[in-house]
């Protein structure tokens, strides 16, 4: 692969007072990372220099004022803003949230315009980023609004892939949201992603039950018997290998999860609590279902250690590598599909003569 052909990885910096810039800089301290991609940070040289001094890091940065000036084998930094921002590491502020949004908006625009190939996002603070421009519950919802497709959050680590049927919603609202339509949609998104992004030709998917013990035949709730089980049976009859509902309390403990390519949890903590127990620090959040590839680490802003040089960058580095892998897999899948369509059309022409 030529240097100029390397995958362009756009990086939004997250909350400026969190660990986002630290894990980005640490990930690219080793210049060999540039052998895998051409990275572009969306921020300002002043903000990044502040973090470098505070953390005593020596990561080399190549500042640019236009994406047309990206240089391979360099850690490029597009200056999204030039003004000096008051930073106080470890303390969320209105300005740290506002500039996190500036970084994210510019990176998303570049992704949409195909000026970068994938987006890797550092953690935001879901509270201080809220504004007239950002009224979303997180990155997933923001990107779903900006890009084509319907999003599904999938947490990935090795062969473990956990998706969410409901995402950032209060637990009190979960049961009211569970429907045949929603389950079917989320299963379809995961199934398609496992095929085109993970190169699994006939994926097996497990769906967790909503209630304890899947309702115990209606004693602890009727949703699993009246909604979940019938829709899964219907999907099975249509040819997809989708099974469940499984009682969530034992599913991970007895390692049933190892028998499946993908798992769908009913709500956020039902899926993320066991995932992070098994894979914290190595996991990646992938936004499946959209026209573009976006990944992120499996942790938050970690204000409590920001500025102390203690942040573990393992998950962020994994997010970079997984983003590259997913991009290549989807590109190959789309190429194979287009070739099959071309062959089919050529045969049709031949027989119509």
N, C-alpha and C positions, 0 to 999 in steps of 0.2 A: 504493500500500500504506500502510495506517495504521501509525503508530509501534508501536501495540500488536500489530499483526499480523506484525511482522518476525520472521524466524527467530531463535530463541533458540539461541545458540552457547555450549554449556558447554565450559569449558577446564580441564583438569587441569594442574597446574604442573610435573609431573615432579620430578626430583631437586632439592632445595632448594639444593644447593651447585653445581649445574650452570648452564647458560645458559637454562634454561626460563623463569624469570620475566623475565629480560632480554628475550628475544625476544617474549614476550607484551606487555610494557610498550611496547616499541618499535613493535610492530604497531599499537597503539592510541594512539600519540602524536598521530596525525592524527585529529581528531574526525570527519572525513568517513567513517571506517570505520563509524561508527554509522548511516550512511545505508543500509548493506547488511544489518545484523544488530543484534541486541541481545546483547552478550556478557556472560557470567557466569564469573568466575574462581572456582574452588573451592580456597580456601587460607585464609590468615589475614592480616588487615591488618598485623599486626606483621611477619610474614615479608616481605610485599611492600614495606612501608615500608623495611625493612632494605636490600633490593635497590635501591630508589629512591635512597636516600642514598648507597650504595656506588657507584652508577653515575651519580649526578648527573642523574637523570631526573625530569621534571616531569609525567608522565602522571597525569591526574586519575582518582581512584578513588572509586567510590560504594559504601561498605560496607553490607551488608544482613545480617540474621540469619535471614531466611526467603526462600525462592524466591517466595513470594507477593508480596514487596516489590520485585521486579525493576522497574527504571525504564528505559524506552526512552531512547535518546540518551545513555546513561551506560555507563561501563565498570564493571559491577557486580562486587562481590566478596563472595561468601558466606563468612562466617567459619565454617570447618569445625572449627577448633580455636582456642582463645583463649590457651593457654599460650605463653610465650616459648620459642623453640627456638634453641639455640646453633648458629650458622651459621659456617662457614669456607669461603668461596667457593673453588672449585677443588679441594676435598678431599672425596672421598666419605666418608660416615660412616653408622653404623647409624641415627642419628636422621634424617638427610636422606632415607634410603630409607624409613624408617617413615612419615614425614609425606607423602612422595610417594604412598604407598599410601593414606593417609587421603584425600588429594585425589582420587585415581583412584576409590576405592570410592564416595565421595559423589557424584561426577559421574556414574558409571555407574548408580547408583541413581536419580538424577534423570532420566537418559536413559530408563531402563526404565519409569519412572513417567510419562513424557511431560511432565515439568516443564521439560525443554529439548528442542530438536528434533534437534540433532546434537552430537557430541562431538569436540573437537579436543584431542589429547594432546601435551603437551610431553615431551621425552625422559626416560626413567627409566634408572637404572643397574640392569641385570639381575642384578647380584650383590647389592648391598646392600638391594634391596627384598625379597629372599627371606625368608620367614617361615612360620609355621604358616598364615597367612591367604593368602599368595601363594607358591605353589610352581609357577609357570608360567615358561616360557622367554621371555615377553615380553607386550606389550599384546595381541597378536592372540589368543594362547591364553587369556589371562585373560578377554577379552571374549567369546570363543566359549563359555566356561564360564558366563558370566553372562547372555548373551542368546540368543534363539532363532536357529537357523540353523547352518550350517557355514561356517567362515571360509576365505577365500582372500586372502592378501596380494597386493595389486596396487600396484606403483609406477607413478605416472602423471606425465607431463609433456607437455602438448600432445596430440599424436596417439600418443605412445609410451606403451604400457601393458604392463608386464611382471609376470606373476604367477608364483607358485612352486608347483610340485607337492609338493615337500617344503620345509618352512620352517626353523625353528631346530632343526636336527638335525645331529649330527656327520657329516662327509663319509663316515666309515667305515661309517655305517649307511644311506646313501642307496640303494645298489643293492638292498639287502634290502627296502626299503620300496616300490620301484617295482613296481606291479601293475596289472592291467587295471582293477580296481575303483577304485584311487586315481586313475589317469589319467582315467578316465571321470567320476569325481566332480568333479575339479578343472576339467575341460573344461566340464562342465555349469554349474558355478558361474560361471566366467568368461563363458560364452555368455549366461547369464541376466542377469548384471550389465551386459554390453555393451548388451544390449537395453533393460533397464529403467532403468539408471543413466546410460548414455551415449547413449541414443536412437539406437542403430545397429540397423536393422531386420534385417539379414542379415549379421552380423559374420563376418569371416575371422580365424581363429586359427592361429598357427604354434606347433608344439611342437618344442623343441630335443631333440637326442639326448642320451642319458646318457653314452656313451663318446666318446673322441676319434674324429673322422671317422665317427660313428655306428657304431663297431665295425669298420669296414672288412670287412664281410661275415664277421664272426665272428673275425677275426684279433686285434682288441683288445677283445673282449667280445661276448657274444651277446644281451644284453638288448634292444638296439634292434631286432634282427631277430625275436626270439622273443616279445617282450612289446609294445614300443612301436608298431612298424609295424602289426602285426595289429589292435591296438585302435583305432588311428587310422583304418584302413580300415573297420572295423566302424562307427565313429561317422559316417564319411562316407556310408556306405550308408543311415544313418538320417536323412540330410538336412542335417547340419551341415557348414559349410565349415571343416573342420579339416585342416591339412596338416602333413607332417613324417614322420619326424624330420629336422631340419636340423642339420648340423654347427655347433656353437656357435661355433667359432673364426672362421669366415668370415661368419656370419649378420649380425653387426652391422657388421663391417668393410666389407663390400660393399653395405651399406644395404638388404639384403633386408627388414629389419624395417619399412621404409616401406610395404611392400605389404600389411601386416596391421593389423587393428584391435586385436588382442591377441596377446601372446606368452606362452607358458608355458615356463619354465625348469625343469629337473629338480631343481636344488638352489639354495640361497641365493646363493652367490657367482657361480654361472654366470649368474644373472639380474641381480644387483645390481651387480656390477663394471662391466659395460658400461653399465647404466642410469646409474649415478652418474658415469661418464666422460662420458656424453652430456648429462646433465641436473642434475649436482650443484648444489645451491643453488636450484634451481627445481622440484625434484621433490616429489611428495606420496605418502605411504604411505596407501592406502585399504584398509580391511578390508571386502572384498566378501563377500556371502553371508549377512550377518546381517540381522536385522529392523530394525536402526537404522544410521545413518550415522556412521562414525568415520574421521577422517583425522588425519594427523600429518606433521611435517616429515620429510625424508629423511636426517636426521643424528642424532647422539647427544648426550650431555650436554656434550661439549667442555669438560671440566674445565680443560684447559690454557689456555683463554682466559676462563674464568668470572671475573666481577668486574672485567674489564679494559675493558669497554665495546666490545669488538671483534666481538661476535657478529652475524652477518648474519641478519636476520629474514626474508629473502625467502622461504625455503621455508615458514616458519610462516604467513606471510601468504597464500601460495598455498594452504596447507592449509585456511585459513578460507574462502577464495573457492571452492575446489573442493568443500568440504563443503556450502556453500550451494547450489552448482550441482547437485550430486548429489541433495540433498534435494528440490529443485524438480523435477528430471527424474523421480525415482521417484514423487513425488506425482502428477505429470501422467500417468505411465504407469499407475499404479494407478487413476486416475480414468477413463482411456480404457478399460481392461480392464473395470472395473465397469459402464461405460456399455454396452459390447458385450454383456456378460452380461445386462444388463437388457433390451436390445433382443431378444436371443435368447429370453429367457424370455417376453417379451410376445408374440413371434411364435408361440411354442409354444402359449401360451394361446389365441391367436386361432385357430390351426388345429385345436385340440382341441375347439372349440365345435361 
